Amino acid sequence: MQSRYTWWLLIIGLLLVVAGWFAWPTNTQFSIPLGETSIQRDISVREGLDLKGGLQVLLEAEDCSTANAEAMQATKGIIENRVNGLGVAEPVVQLSGSCRIVVELPGLTNPEQALSLLKQTGLLEFVDTGSQSLTEGTVIQTDFGSGSGGTTPAATTAPVATVTTDPAATAAPTAVPTAVPTGPIYHTIMTGADLRSAAVNTSPGGGIVVAFELTDKGKEIFAQHTTENVGSFLTIVLDKHVISSPSINSAITGGSGVIQGRFTIEEANALAINLRYGSLPVALHIAESRTVGATLGEDSVRKSVIAGAIGLATVALFMILYYRLPGVLAVLALLLYATITFALFKFIPVTLTLPGIAGFILSVGVAVDANILIFERMKEELRSGKKLNSAVDEGFRRAWTSIRDSNISTLITCGILFWFGSQFGASIVKGFAFTLALGVAVSLFTAIIVTRTLLHAVLDNIDFSERHSWFGI
């Protein structure tokens, strides 16, 4: 066997072992030890709403004329933060058109809680945390609406941001609390209702700052508090979740100020958006909600597996009967293709939906189509009198341009479908497009590299020069 095919055979064998481990149904965790720590990744199969069951909600702006792109994007971010707090695996929150948001919550067991959470108005608070700076993501309890005073918490960590001078700043929160925690109760100085505007700006020294302006009522409250509490921390909280904890370095009596720190432009923008849109910037109502039963999902999975098995068996039988030895090797390459693709689904991860499974099954046909083109070209070369090894190489060479062009066309179509799904909130279209594109990419490897390597592994060790019938001739 030629040296390069020997190396390819070893690589393919290693790839099969690795992909097989990832694809094995009972393997759900992947871990790489790194000294005292390790990299861990969940590689369990992710099922979408139509397979796992759950809740789908369509939120629509009360007035679409006020729903500009920035406001809708900020609203989507706040909705995502709330949804994350439900503890739902693989939730989907995406814009649909200019004034709609689609929310999918697979496996949700309490739809009423989700609907209540999605409808409520976000609460932005400026909280007195005394001499302590709280880290981003900390869930706290405040006295807003209770009339009680705050207490001083135990020490936490280093400062996160400052008003008018240094330490570091952070960006938007990643989750919403599902329950009010026990612990210290902090005093709310004012809420987002007292904030007029916030924007990213630059300081005279060239640093990035977040400038804010207060209402007349907010100006009065802020002036009194900052005058009396220079050196203390005024923590900014969204839905009881800390997003920044700047210190008060001087009294702010003019109704405006800046939050200054070691910001990146992305962090500053995220903080400014949270300050501007602590409450939902666009009033939403639930236009439609739909509960998908888990029984329907289980039935869909069962039927999809049966359909896939029948399709794969039919294709394998045809390839073996019509192309003989190359057909057998193509089926082996097809099994490797399926193993690699499913392993990638678990590792990326890809949330499997019914259309996504359909895209995967369709890509099996694309993989077989490439082999058919190669084998038909190879048979033409054998009929013209060429030697077997030459006929194999020439068949791959002549088929390559057709395979390349057809697969590129399919990938372009997948890209258009994925863009369409992203723009209009059609997650089922996105799932179909992504799984089909991934399958096409893997099929190129298995058809061009794997099948060719297996053919040479056989032909370089067994003489089939007088046995053309083994190649369907």
N, C-alpha and C positions, 0 to 999 in steps of 0.2 A: 504494500500500500504506500502511496506517495506520502512523504513526510507531512505535508500540510493537512492532508485528510486524517492522518493519525492524530495530529494535534486537535483538529476539529472534533474528532470522535471523543477524545478525552474531555474537551470542553462541554460537549453535548451531554456526556454521561454525568459530569458534575452538576450541570444545570438541571438535569432530570432529578437528581437526588435533592438538591436545594428546593426546587419548585414543588417536588412531591411532598417534602416536609411541610412547606407553607400551606399547600392545598389540602393536606390531610384534615378531615373534618374536626377531629378532637384537639388539634393544635390551635389554641386560641391566644397564646401569649408568646412574644418573641423577646429575648433578653440577651444583651451582649455585656459581659462584665468588663468594667474599666477601673481597675484598681479597687478602691473602696466604694465606688459607685457603679452603676450599670445603666445602660440604655434599654428601656423597656417599651414595648409597643403592643397594643392590642390588635391581634390579627383574626378576631372572630368575624364571622360572616355578618355583614350589615344588611338588614332587610328594610326596604322602604315601606311607605304607608300601605300600599296595595297588597303587600305580602304579609306584613306583621299586624295590620290593623291599627286603628288609632283615630285621630281627629284631623280634619282638614278645614281650615277657616279662611274665608275670603274677607279681608278688611278693605273698606272703601272710604275715601275721604268724603266728609259731609259736603264740602264745597270744592269741586275739582279745580276751580279757578285759583284757589290759594295753594294748590299742591304743586309748587315748583320742584325742580329736580333736587335741589339741596335740602329742602324741607322733607321731602319723601325719603331721601337717603338717611337723614338724621332720624326720622321716625322709624325706619327699618332697623337702624342700629339699636334704638331703645327697645323695640319689640324683641329683637334678638336677645338682649340682656335679660329681659323678663322671662323669655322662653327657656333660656339656659338654666334659670333658677328652678324650673319644674323638674329637673333631673331626667328629662326625656333623652334617650339615646338618638343621635343623628337627627335633630330637628332641622327643618328646612324653612327658612324665611327669605322670600325673594319678592322683588318688585314685579308687578304685572301691569304693563302699560304705564300711564302717567300718574294715576291716582289710586292704584290698588296694590295691596300686599297680600301675598298668599303665604299662609302658615300651615305647615304639615308637622304633626306630632305623632310619630309612630309609637305604638305600644302604650299610649296614654290611657290610664285607668280612671281619671277623674276629669271628664270634659268640662264640668261646671267650674272647677277651679281655673282651668285654662282660659275659658271664656271671660271669667271675671277679671283675671289678670290682664288679658289683652285689652279690655275696655277701659281700665282705670287710667287716670292721669298720673304721669310720673311726678315725683316730688323731689325738687332740688332744695337742699338746705345748706345754710352756712352755720356751722356748729362750733361752739367754743369748747376746745379740748385742752384748755389750760396750758401747762408746760410740756405737754406730750404731743409729738407728731405721730399721726397714724399712717400706716402703710396703705398703698393702693390695694383695693380688694377687701379690706377689712369690713366686716359687717358690724354695724353698731346700732345701739338703741338710743333714741332721742326723746325729748319731752314735748315735741311739737304736737299741739292739740290737747296735751294732758294737763298743762298748767303747772307741772312740777319742775323743780330745778334740777340742774345737772350735778354730777359728782366728778371728782378727779380720778382718772383711770390710773392703773398701774403702768410702769414704764413699758414702752413697746420698742420702737426702733428709731433710727436716725431720721432727721427731717427729710421731707419729700420735695417741698417747694417753698418759696418765700414770697411774701408780698414786698416788692421794691428792692430786695437784695438777694441772697444766694440760695441755699442748698438745692438738691435735685428735684425735678418735677416728674410727674407721671401722666399717663393718658387715661383713656376711658376704661370703665370697669368691664369685667368679663362675665359677671354672673349677677343674679338677683336673688336675695335671700328668700327661702321658702318659708321661714319662720323667724319670728323675732327672737334674737338670742338673749340669754341671760347675761347679766353683767352690769357695768356702769351705765348710767343714763346721762347723756350729754345734753347740754342746753342749746337749743336752736336760736340763733340770733335773728335770722331772717330767712326767707325762702326765695325761690327763683322769681316769685311774683314781684320782688323789689329790684330786680335786675333789668335794666333797659336794653343793654347790648354788650357783646363781647366779640373781640376780633384779635387775630394774630398781628403783631407789630414788631418793630425792631427798636432796641434801646439806642441811646446816643453812642454807646460803645460797640454797636453792631450785633448785640446778642438778640436772641428771639424771646419775646415776652407776649403775654396775653393781656391785652388792655380791656378794661371793663368800665361800664358807665351805669350808674344807679338811678332809680326814680327819686323823686323828691322825698318820699317816705324812706326809701332805702338809704339815701344820703344822710338823713338825720340819724338813723339807727347805726349806720356804719361809723359815722363820725364819733358818736358817743362811745361806742364799743372800742374802736381802735385807739382812741385817746386814753381810755382807762386800762388798756391791756397790751401796751407796747411790749414786745418780747414773747407774748403768748402765741399759740397756734390757732388759726381759724380754718377749720377743716371743711372742705367742700364735699357734700354727700348727695348721691343720687339714689333714690329708692333705698335708703339706709346703707348704701354701699360707698365707701370712701373712694373718691376719684383724685383728690389732691389734698395736701395738708400744708399750706404755706404759713410762714410766720409773719407776725405783724412787726415791721421794723420801724414804723413811724405812724403817727396819727394821719388818717385819711379823711379830710374834712371837705374836700371839693366835690364829692359825688363821683369821682372816677379814680382809677388806680391801675396798677399793673401787677400781674403775677409773674415773677422773674425767677429763672432757675436754669439748670442745664438741660434745656429743651432741645429735642430735634423738631424739625418743622412739622412732622407727622404728629408728634405728641402734643405740640402746641395747638394744632388744628383740632385734634380730638378733644382737648380740654375746652377750647372755645366753643365747639359745637355743643358739648354737654352744658356749658354755662348758658348758651343761648336757648337751648332746647331741653332744659331739664324736664319740662312738661312736654307732652307730645306736640310738636310744632303744627301738626295737622290733625284736626278733629276727625276721628274715625268712627264708623259704625260697622257692625258685622253684617255684611251683605248676604253671606251664605255660610253655613257650617254643615259638615257632613261627617258622620261617624262610620268608619269602615270596620267591619267585624273581623276578628282574627280567624274565624272559621273560613271566611272567603279567601283570606290570604293563604291559609294552609292548603285549601283546595287548589288555588292557583299554582302554588309551588309544586304540588303533587302532579298536576297535569302538565306543567312545564317540564318537569324531570322526565315524565313518560314520553312527551313529545320529543325532547332532546335525545333520549336514548333510542327511540325508534328512528329518528332522522340520522343519527350517527351510525346505527347498525345498517340502515339501508345504504348509506353512502359507502361504508366500508365493504359491504357485500358487492356492490357494483364495481368498485375499484379493483377488488381482488379478482372477480370473474372476468372483467374486461381487460385489465392490464397485467394480470398475473403477478410475477415477481415485483415489478415496480409498484403495483397496486398494494401489495403487502407492506412494502417499505413506506409507501405514502400513508397507509393507515397508522403505522407506528409513529410517523412524524405528526400525524393528526392527533394522536393521543398525547404526544409531548406538547403540541400546541394547546390542547385543552387544559393540560396540567399547568403550563406556564401562565396562561390567561387567567385561570381561576386563582392561582397564587398571587398574581398582580391585583386582582379584585380585592383580596384580603389584605394585602400589604399597603395599597395606596392610601386609604381604602376606598372602595366603590360601594355606594349604597345600592343594592340590587332592587330593582323594581321589575314588574312584569314586562314593560317595554325594554328594559335593560337586558333581561334574559333573552328576549326576542332578538335584540341586536347581537348578542353573543352567538345564538344559534345561526343567525344569518351569516355571521362572519365565518362559521364552519364551512358554509357553502363557498365563500370567497376563497378560503384556504384550499379547498378541493379543486376549485376552478383553476388555480395556478398550476397545480399538479397535472391536471388534464392537458393544459396547453403544452407543458413541458414534455409529457409522454407522447402526445400526438406528433410533436416536432421530432422527437427521438425516433418514433416509428417511421417517419418519412425518411430520415437519414439512413436507417437500416434497410429500407426498401431500395434506396438508391445505391446500395452496395458498400457502404462505409463499415469499418470495423466497429465493434460494440463500444469500446471506450471512447472512440472518436464520436460515435453517434450520440452518446450520452452528453458529452461536453458541448457538442454542436446543438443538440436539442435545447439545453439550458440557455445557451447563448442566443439562439434565434427566438426563443419564447420570452426572453427577459424584457424586451421593449414593450410587448403587449401587456405583460404582467405589470410592469412599472406604470404604464399609462392608465390602465384600468384602476389600479389601486390608488394612484394619485387623484383620479376623478372621484373615487369613493371618499377619500379623505377630505377633499374640498367640500363635497356634499355634507359630510359629517360636521365640518366646521360651520357651514351655513345653518344647519339644523341646530347646532349647539348655541350659536349666536341668537337664533330665533327664540329658542327656549329660554335663554337668559333674559332677553328683552321683554318677553311677554309672560314670564312666569310659568312657562310650560315645562315643569320638571320632568314629566314623562318623555318629552321630546329630547331634553338634555341627556337623560339617562340612556335612551336608545342610541343617540349620536355618539356618546362617549364610549359605551361598550363596543359599538360597532367599529369605531376608529381604533380602539385598543386592540381588538381582535384582528383587524386588517394589518396593523403594524407587526403583530406577532406572527401572523400567517406568512408574511413576506420572509421572515427569518426561517420558519420551518420549511417552507416550500423551496427556497433557493439554497439555503445552507444545509439543513438537516437531511432532506430527501437526497440531495446530491452526495452528501458525505456517506449516507447509508448505502447508496448505490455503488459508490466506489469501494466501500468497505467489503461489499460482496464480490464485485467484479474483479478486484485486484487479488482476490484469494481463490476464486473458483472460475474455471474457464467455461463461459457460456457462449463462446463464439459460434458453436454449431447448434445451439439450442434457442433459436429465435422465437420458438413457440412460447417460451417462458416469458416473452415480452409482448405477447398478444398479437404476434404476426403469424 
